[in-house]
Amino acid sequence: MVQGNEPSQPFHATTILMVKKRGLTVIGGDGQVSFGQTVMKSTARKVRRLAKGNVIAGFAGATADAFTLFERLETKLEQFPGQLMRASVELAKDWRTDRYLRRLEAMMLVADDKTALVLTGTGDVLEPEATEHGSVAAIGSGGNYALAAARALIDTGLPAEAVVRKGMKIAAEICIYTNDNLVVESIGAEGP
């Protein structure tokens, strides 16, 4: 049953995976946009650089909503240069209090060379849970599959980018709302 402005078919988000390991943070996302059972596009770019290349971000959810959040985050990063946490918290405050922003259906993973964060659809700012080998976070329709795969792979000797690529490949094989057209961005420098 449809109420209010809800879509008549379920919207299925993409899959975005973030791995932070040995000083390098990698975010990867697939290219699929689905509405109901229909694949609308298979080559969407949902991972990009912000703040003159100093921040990487990936989104899951409604595309127009995510672009609005990218723009708002970019504005906050201009207000608070080099302060990803502060910019994200300020965005979250707006997200919770602004009537228009509260209706946005998207989530984001964001990172700079020091910080990795999950920005939720409820205006929360969360740091991914860390293990002794690094941290992982995932959002979107295939996020649980990608997250489980990455958690299993992070403790191996694989570098962060390989964990993201393999985790996303596993999610694409399992989840019909995830494909293998990956966009991968990284920030930081991988240490020993």
PyRosetta script that sets phi, psi and omega in degrees:
from pyrosetta import init, pose_from_sequence

init()
pose = pose_from_sequence("MVQGNEPSQPFHATTILMVKKRGLTVIGGDGQVSFGQTVMKSTARKVRRLAKGNVIAGFAGATADAFTLFERLETKLEQFPGQLMRASVELAKDWRTDRYLRRLEAMMLVADDKTALVLTGTGDVLEPEATEHGSVAAIGSGGNYALAAARALIDTGLPAEAVVRKGMKIAAEICIYTNDNLVVESIGAEGP")
pose.set_psi(1, 135.4)
pose.set_omega(1, -179.0)
pose.set_phi(2, -98.5)
pose.set_psi(2, 131.7)
pose.set_omega(2, 177.0)
pose.set_phi(3, -127.4)
pose.set_psi(3, 143.3)
pose.set_omega(3, 176.3)
pose.set_phi(4, 60.4)
pose.set_psi(4, -130.7)
pose.set_omega(4, -177.8)
pose.set_phi(5, -100.2)
pose.set_psi(5, 19.2)
pose.set_omega(5, -178.9)
pose.set_phi(6, -69.2)
pose.set_psi(6, 142.9)
pose.set_omega(6, 178.5)
pose.set_phi(7, -66.1)
pose.set_psi(7, 151.6)
pose.set_omega(7, -178.9)
pose.set_phi(8, -75.2)
pose.set_psi(8, -20.3)
pose.set_omega(8, 175.8)
pose.set_phi(9, -120.4)
pose.set_psi(9, 149.6)
pose.set_omega(9, 179.1)
pose.set_phi(10, -68.0)
pose.set_psi(10, 136.7)
pose.set_omega(10, 175.7)
pose.set_phi(11, -89.8)
pose.set_psi(11, 131.2)
pose.set_omega(11, 178.7)
pose.set_phi(12, -112.3)
pose.set_psi(12, 123.1)
pose.set_omega(12, -177.8)
pose.set_phi(13, -75.5)
pose.set_psi(13, 174.1)
pose.set_omega(13, 177.1)
pose.set_phi(14, -81.3)
pose.set_psi(14, -168.3)
pose.set_omega(14, 173.6)
pose.set_phi(15, -124.5)
pose.set_psi(15, 127.2)
pose.set_omega(15, 178.1)
pose.set_phi(16, -125.2)
pose.set_psi(16, 132.6)
pose.set_omega(16, -177.9)
pose.set_phi(17, -128.1)
pose.set_psi(17, 135.2)
pose.set_omega(17, 177.9)
pose.set_phi(18, -124.3)
pose.set_psi(18, 133.8)
pose.set_omega(18, 176.4)
pose.set_phi(19, -129.9)
pose.set_psi(19, 129.8)
pose.set_omega(19, 175.3)
pose.set_phi(20, -117.4)
pose.set_psi(20, 120.0)
pose.set_omega(20, -175.3)
pose.set_phi(21, -151.6)
pose.set_psi(21, 129.7)
pose.set_omega(21, 175.8)
pose.set_phi(22, 52.1)
pose.set_psi(22, 41.7)
pose.set_omega(22, 175.5)
pose.set_phi(23, 85.3)
pose.set_psi(23, -2.9)
pose.set_omega(23, 179.7)
pose.set_phi(24, -114.0)
pose.set_psi(24, 132.6)
pose.set_omega(24, 175.1)
pose.set_phi(25, -113.7)
pose.set_psi(25, 130.8)
pose.set_omega(25, -177.9)
pose.set_phi(26, -125.4)
pose.set_psi(26, 131.7)
pose.set_omega(26, 174.4)
pose.set_phi(27, -120.2)
pose.set_psi(27, 129.6)
pose.set_omega(27, 177.5)
pose.set_phi(28, -127.4)
pose.set_psi(28, 145.0)
pose.set_omega(28, 178.2)
pose.set_phi(29, -141.8)
pose.set_psi(29, 150.5)
pose.set_omega(29, 177.5)
pose.set_phi(30, -84.5)
pose.set_psi(30, 175.7)
pose.set_omega(30, -175.7)
pose.set_phi(31, -107.5)
pose.set_psi(31, 12.1)
pose.set_omega(31, -173.0)
pose.set_phi(32, -90.6)
pose.set_psi(32, 134.8)
pose.set_omega(32, 171.0)
pose.set_phi(33, -121.2)
pose.set_psi(33, 119.8)
pose.set_omega(33, -177.6)
pose.set_phi(34, -121.6)
pose.set_psi(34, 144.9)
pose.set_omega(34, 172.7)
pose.set_phi(35, -130.0)
pose.set_psi(35, 112.1)
pose.set_omega(35, -172.0)
pose.set_phi(36, 64.8)
pose.set_psi(36, -130.4)
pose.set_omega(36, 178.7)
pose.set_phi(37, -94.5)
pose.set_psi(37, 5.1)
pose.set_omega(37, -175.6)
pose.set_phi(38, -99.5)
pose.set_psi(38, 127.8)
pose.set_omega(38, 173.2)
pose.set_phi(39, -82.1)
pose.set_psi(39, 113.1)
pose.set_omega(39, -177.6)
pose.set_phi(40, -82.1)
pose.set_psi(40, -34.5)
pose.set_omega(40, -179.2)
pose.set_phi(41, -155.9)
pose.set_psi(41, 144.2)
pose.set_omega(41, -179.2)
pose.set_phi(42, -115.0)
pose.set_psi(42, -0.9)
pose.set_omega(42, -176.6)
pose.set_phi(43, -127.0)
pose.set_psi(43, 31.3)
pose.set_omega(43, 178.8)
pose.set_phi(44, -68.0)
pose.set_psi(44, 147.4)
pose.set_omega(44, 178.6)
pose.set_phi(45, -105.3)
pose.set_psi(45, 103.6)
pose.set_omega(45, -174.0)
pose.set_phi(46, -110.3)
pose.set_psi(46, 7.7)
pose.set_omega(46, 174.2)
pose.set_phi(47, -124.0)
pose.set_psi(47, 130.3)
pose.set_omega(47, -178.2)
pose.set_phi(48, -152.7)
pose.set_psi(48, 169.6)
pose.set_omega(48, 178.2)
pose.set_phi(49, -96.6)
pose.set_psi(49, 143.0)
pose.set_omega(49, 176.7)
pose.set_phi(50, -127.2)
pose.set_psi(50, 173.3)
pose.set_omega(50, 174.1)
pose.set_phi(51, 52.4)
pose.set_psi(51, 54.2)
pose.set_omega(51, 178.5)
pose.set_phi(52, 57.0)
pose.set_psi(52, 32.4)
pose.set_omega(52, 177.4)
pose.set_phi(53, 88.1)
pose.set_psi(53, 1.0)
pose.set_omega(53, -176.8)
pose.set_phi(54, -87.3)
pose.set_psi(54, -6.4)
pose.set_omega(54, 179.6)
pose.set_phi(55, -134.5)
pose.set_psi(55, 139.3)
pose.set_omega(55, 171.3)
pose.set_phi(56, -112.6)
pose.set_psi(56, 146.4)
pose.set_omega(56, -177.5)
pose.set_phi(57, -146.4)
pose.set_psi(57, 146.0)
pose.set_omega(57, 174.7)
pose.set_phi(58, -134.2)
pose.set_psi(58, 146.0)
pose.set_omega(58, -177.7)
pose.set_phi(59, -126.0)
pose.set_psi(59, 153.6)
pose.set_omega(59, 170.6)
pose.set_phi(60, -132.4)
pose.set_psi(60, 139.8)
pose.set_omega(60, 179.9)
pose.set_phi(61, 128.3)
pose.set_psi(61, -162.2)
pose.set_omega(61, -179.6)
pose.set_phi(62, -64.6)
pose.set_psi(62, 128.6)
pose.set_omega(62, -173.2)
pose.set_phi(63, -60.4)
pose.set_psi(63, -49.1)
pose.set_omega(63, -179.7)
pose.set_phi(64, -60.8)
pose.set_psi(64, -39.0)
pose.set_omega(64, 178.4)
pose.set_phi(65, -64.5)
pose.set_psi(65, -42.0)
pose.set_omega(65, 180.0)
pose.set_phi(66, -65.0)
pose.set_psi(66, -40.9)
pose.set_omega(66, 177.8)
pose.set_phi(67, -62.7)
pose.set_psi(67, -36.3)
pose.set_omega(67, 175.5)
pose.set_phi(68, -61.6)
pose.set_psi(68, -44.1)
pose.set_omega(68, 179.6)
pose.set_phi(69, -67.0)
pose.set_psi(69, -39.4)
pose.set_omega(69, 175.2)
pose.set_phi(70, -56.7)
pose.set_psi(70, -46.7)
pose.set_omega(70, -179.5)
pose.set_phi(71, -63.2)
pose.set_psi(71, -43.7)
pose.set_omega(71, 179.3)
pose.set_phi(72, -64.8)
pose.set_psi(72, -41.4)
pose.set_omega(72, 178.6)
pose.set_phi(73, -65.6)
pose.set_psi(73, -41.2)
pose.set_omega(73, 178.0)
pose.set_phi(74, -58.0)
pose.set_psi(74, -42.4)
pose.set_omega(74, 178.2)
pose.set_phi(75, -62.6)
pose.set_psi(75, -43.9)
pose.set_omega(75, 179.0)
pose.set_phi(76, -65.3)
pose.set_psi(76, -36.7)
pose.set_omega(76, 178.2)
pose.set_phi(77, -68.0)
pose.set_psi(77, -30.2)
pose.set_omega(77, 174.3)
pose.set_phi(78, -70.5)
pose.set_psi(78, -36.9)
pose.set_omega(78, 177.7)
pose.set_phi(79, -69.3)
pose.set_psi(79, -35.7)
pose.set_omega(79, -176.2)
pose.set_phi(80, -126.6)
pose.set_psi(80, 68.8)
pose.set_omega(80, -175.9)
pose.set_phi(81, -60.5)
pose.set_psi(81, 136.1)
pose.set_omega(81, 177.9)
pose.set_phi(82, 73.6)
pose.set_psi(82, 10.5)
pose.set_omega(82, -178.0)
pose.set_phi(83, -125.4)
pose.set_psi(83, 72.2)
pose.set_omega(83, -177.2)
pose.set_phi(84, -58.5)
pose.set_psi(84, -43.3)
pose.set_omega(84, -179.6)
pose.set_phi(85, -60.4)
pose.set_psi(85, -49.0)
pose.set_omega(85, -179.2)
pose.set_phi(86, -62.0)
pose.set_psi(86, -45.8)
pose.set_omega(86, 179.6)
pose.set_phi(87, -61.0)
pose.set_psi(87, -40.1)
pose.set_omega(87, -179.4)
pose.set_phi(88, -68.2)
pose.set_psi(88, -40.9)
pose.set_omega(88, 178.1)
pose.set_phi(89, -64.7)
pose.set_psi(89, -41.7)
pose.set_omega(89, 178.1)
pose.set_phi(90, -64.1)
pose.set_psi(90, -39.3)
pose.set_omega(90, 175.2)
pose.set_phi(91, -62.9)
pose.set_psi(91, -43.4)
pose.set_omega(91, 179.9)
pose.set_phi(92, -61.8)
pose.set_psi(92, -38.8)
pose.set_omega(92, 176.6)
pose.set_phi(93, -60.0)
pose.set_psi(93, -46.8)
pose.set_omega(93, 178.1)
pose.set_phi(94, -61.8)
pose.set_psi(94, -43.0)
pose.set_omega(94, -177.0)
pose.set_phi(95, -59.1)
pose.set_psi(95, -39.3)
pose.set_omega(95, -177.7)
pose.set_phi(96, -77.9)
pose.set_psi(96, -30.4)
pose.set_omega(96, -172.0)
pose.set_phi(97, -101.3)
pose.set_psi(97, -23.3)
pose.set_omega(97, -177.8)
pose.set_phi(98, -83.7)
pose.set_psi(98, 126.5)
pose.set_omega(98, -176.9)
pose.set_phi(99, -60.3)
pose.set_psi(99, -37.7)
pose.set_omega(99, 179.9)
pose.set_phi(100, -70.3)
pose.set_psi(100, -48.8)
pose.set_omega(100, -177.5)
pose.set_phi(101, -63.8)
pose.set_psi(101, -34.2)
pose.set_omega(101, -179.7)
pose.set_phi(102, -59.8)
pose.set_psi(102, -23.3)
pose.set_omega(102, -178.2)
pose.set_phi(103, -87.3)
pose.set_psi(103, -6.3)
pose.set_omega(103, -178.2)
pose.set_phi(104, -69.4)
pose.set_psi(104, 138.1)
pose.set_omega(104, -179.0)
pose.set_phi(105, -112.4)
pose.set_psi(105, 82.6)
pose.set_omega(105, 180.0)
pose.set_phi(106, -158.6)
pose.set_psi(106, 161.5)
pose.set_omega(106, 173.0)
pose.set_phi(107, -136.2)
pose.set_psi(107, 159.2)
pose.set_omega(107, -179.9)
pose.set_phi(108, -138.4)
pose.set_psi(108, 148.1)
pose.set_omega(108, 166.0)
pose.set_phi(109, -110.9)
pose.set_psi(109, 129.5)
pose.set_omega(109, -178.7)
pose.set_phi(110, -133.8)
pose.set_psi(110, 150.0)
pose.set_omega(110, 179.8)
pose.set_phi(111, -156.1)
pose.set_psi(111, 147.9)
pose.set_omega(111, 165.4)
pose.set_phi(112, -121.7)
pose.set_psi(112, -164.9)
pose.set_omega(112, -175.8)
pose.set_phi(113, -72.7)
pose.set_psi(113, -8.5)
pose.set_omega(113, -179.8)
pose.set_phi(114, -116.7)
pose.set_psi(114, -33.9)
pose.set_omega(114, -167.3)
pose.set_phi(115, -123.4)
pose.set_psi(115, 142.5)
pose.set_omega(115, 172.8)
pose.set_phi(116, -128.4)
pose.set_psi(116, 133.0)
pose.set_omega(116, -173.9)
pose.set_phi(117, -139.6)
pose.set_psi(117, 154.6)
pose.set_omega(117, 170.2)
pose.set_phi(118, -111.7)
pose.set_psi(118, 124.9)
pose.set_omega(118, 175.5)
pose.set_phi(119, -106.9)
pose.set_psi(119, 113.5)
pose.set_omega(119, -172.3)
pose.set_phi(120, -88.7)
pose.set_psi(120, 167.7)
pose.set_omega(120, 177.9)
pose.set_phi(121, -70.7)
pose.set_psi(121, -5.0)
pose.set_omega(121, 176.8)
pose.set_phi(122, -105.6)
pose.set_psi(122, 7.8)
pose.set_omega(122, 178.1)
pose.set_phi(123, 85.1)
pose.set_psi(123, 19.5)
pose.set_omega(123, 177.0)
pose.set_phi(124, -91.1)
pose.set_psi(124, 151.3)
pose.set_omega(124, 175.3)
pose.set_phi(125, -120.2)
pose.set_psi(125, 115.7)
pose.set_omega(125, -174.9)
pose.set_phi(126, -124.1)
pose.set_psi(126, 143.0)
pose.set_omega(126, 171.3)
pose.set_phi(127, -93.1)
pose.set_psi(127, 135.7)
pose.set_omega(127, 178.6)
pose.set_phi(128, -61.2)
pose.set_psi(128, 147.7)
pose.set_omega(128, 178.5)
pose.set_phi(129, -68.5)
pose.set_psi(129, 131.5)
pose.set_omega(129, -177.4)
pose.set_phi(130, -96.9)
pose.set_psi(130, 147.8)
pose.set_omega(130, 170.9)
pose.set_phi(131, -115.1)
pose.set_psi(131, -177.5)
pose.set_omega(131, 179.2)
pose.set_phi(132, -67.9)
pose.set_psi(132, -19.2)
pose.set_omega(132, -177.5)
pose.set_phi(133, -103.5)
pose.set_psi(133, -6.2)
pose.set_omega(133, -179.5)
pose.set_phi(134, 147.2)
pose.set_psi(134, -162.8)
pose.set_omega(134, 178.6)
pose.set_phi(135, -139.6)
pose.set_psi(135, 154.8)
pose.set_omega(135, 179.5)
pose.set_phi(136, -137.7)
pose.set_psi(136, 150.9)
pose.set_omega(136, 173.6)
pose.set_phi(137, -149.8)
pose.set_psi(137, 150.5)
pose.set_omega(137, 178.7)
pose.set_phi(138, -147.9)
pose.set_psi(138, 149.2)
pose.set_omega(138, 176.7)
pose.set_phi(139, -137.7)
pose.set_psi(139, 162.8)
pose.set_omega(139, 175.5)
pose.set_phi(140, 102.9)
pose.set_psi(140, -179.9)
pose.set_omega(140, -175.3)
pose.set_phi(141, -60.6)
pose.set_psi(141, -39.2)
pose.set_omega(141, 178.8)
pose.set_phi(142, -99.1)
pose.set_psi(142, 14.1)
pose.set_omega(142, -175.6)
pose.set_phi(143, -59.4)
pose.set_psi(143, -39.0)
pose.set_omega(143, 180.0)
pose.set_phi(144, -64.5)
pose.set_psi(144, -38.2)
pose.set_omega(144, 179.1)
pose.set_phi(145, -68.5)
pose.set_psi(145, -46.4)
pose.set_omega(145, -179.6)
pose.set_phi(146, -63.9)
pose.set_psi(146, -40.0)
pose.set_omega(146, -179.9)
pose.set_phi(147, -64.2)
pose.set_psi(147, -46.0)
pose.set_omega(147, 179.6)
pose.set_phi(148, -62.0)
pose.set_psi(148, -43.1)
pose.set_omega(148, 179.4)
pose.set_phi(149, -63.9)
pose.set_psi(149, -45.7)
pose.set_omega(149, -178.6)
pose.set_phi(150, -64.6)
pose.set_psi(150, -38.6)
pose.set_omega(150, 177.7)
pose.set_phi(151, -62.5)
pose.set_psi(151, -37.1)
pose.set_omega(151, 177.9)
pose.set_phi(152, -71.7)
pose.set_psi(152, -32.7)
pose.set_omega(152, -175.6)
pose.set_phi(153, -87.3)
pose.set_psi(153, -23.2)
pose.set_omega(153, -173.1)
pose.set_phi(154, -65.4)
pose.set_psi(154, -28.4)
pose.set_omega(154, -179.0)
pose.set_phi(155, -82.4)
pose.set_psi(155, -0.9)
pose.set_omega(155, 176.2)
pose.set_phi(156, -86.7)
pose.set_psi(156, -179.3)
pose.set_omega(156, 178.4)
pose.set_phi(157, -80.8)
pose.set_psi(157, 2.7)
pose.set_omega(157, -178.7)
pose.set_phi(158, -65.2)
pose.set_psi(158, 141.0)
pose.set_omega(158, 173.5)
pose.set_phi(159, -70.6)
pose.set_psi(159, 164.7)
pose.set_omega(159, -175.1)
pose.set_phi(160, -55.1)
pose.set_psi(160, -44.7)
pose.set_omega(160, -178.0)
pose.set_phi(161, -64.1)
pose.set_psi(161, -38.7)
pose.set_omega(161, 178.4)
pose.set_phi(162, -65.5)
pose.set_psi(162, -36.7)
pose.set_omega(162, 177.3)
pose.set_phi(163, -63.6)
pose.set_psi(163, -44.0)
pose.set_omega(163, 179.0)
pose.set_phi(164, -62.8)
pose.set_psi(164, -48.3)
pose.set_omega(164, -177.2)
pose.set_phi(165, -62.9)
pose.set_psi(165, -43.0)
pose.set_omega(165, 180.0)
pose.set_phi(166, -70.5)
pose.set_psi(166, -40.6)
pose.set_omega(166, 178.0)
pose.set_phi(167, -61.5)
pose.set_psi(167, -41.9)
pose.set_omega(167, 178.5)
pose.set_phi(168, -68.7)
pose.set_psi(168, -35.8)
pose.set_omega(168, 178.6)
pose.set_phi(169, -64.1)
pose.set_psi(169, -42.6)
pose.set_omega(169, 178.4)
pose.set_phi(170, -63.0)
pose.set_psi(170, -44.5)
pose.set_omega(170, 178.7)
pose.set_phi(171, -61.0)
pose.set_psi(171, -40.6)
pose.set_omega(171, -179.7)
pose.set_phi(172, -65.3)
pose.set_psi(172, -31.5)
pose.set_omega(172, 179.4)
pose.set_phi(173, -74.7)
pose.set_psi(173, -24.0)
pose.set_omega(173, -175.6)
pose.set_phi(174, -100.7)
pose.set_psi(174, -42.5)
pose.set_omega(174, -171.0)
pose.set_phi(175, -98.3)
pose.set_psi(175, 124.3)
pose.set_omega(175, -179.6)
pose.set_phi(176, -71.6)
pose.set_psi(176, -10.8)
pose.set_omega(176, 178.9)
pose.set_phi(177, -98.2)
pose.set_psi(177, 13.3)
pose.set_omega(177, 179.4)
pose.set_phi(178, -130.1)
pose.set_psi(178, 136.6)
pose.set_omega(178, 175.5)
pose.set_phi(179, -120.6)
pose.set_psi(179, -178.2)
pose.set_omega(179, -176.1)
pose.set_phi(180, -104.4)
pose.set_psi(180, 20.1)
pose.set_omega(180, 172.9)
pose.set_phi(181, -85.9)
pose.set_psi(181, 86.8)
pose.set_omega(181, -171.5)
pose.set_phi(182, -90.0)
pose.set_psi(182, 144.7)
pose.set_omega(182, 165.5)
pose.set_phi(183, -119.0)
pose.set_psi(183, 125.4)
pose.set_omega(183, -177.0)
pose.set_phi(184, -127.3)
pose.set_psi(184, 129.9)
pose.set_omega(184, 176.3)
pose.set_phi(185, -127.0)
pose.set_psi(185, 148.7)
pose.set_omega(185, 178.1)
pose.set_phi(186, -135.3)
pose.set_psi(186, 158.5)
pose.set_omega(186, 178.3)
pose.set_phi(187, -146.9)
pose.set_psi(187, 145.4)
pose.set_omega(187, -176.7)
pose.set_phi(188, 100.4)
pose.set_psi(188, -172.2)
pose.set_omega(188, 179.0)
pose.set_phi(189, -132.5)
pose.set_psi(189, 128.9)
pose.set_omega(189, -178.8)
pose.set_phi(190, -73.0)
pose.set_psi(190, 125.5)
pose.set_omega(190, 178.5)
pose.set_phi(191, -95.8)
pose.set_psi(191, -173.0)
pose.set_omega(191, -178.5)
pose.set_phi(192, -69.1)
pose.dump_pdb("model.pdb")
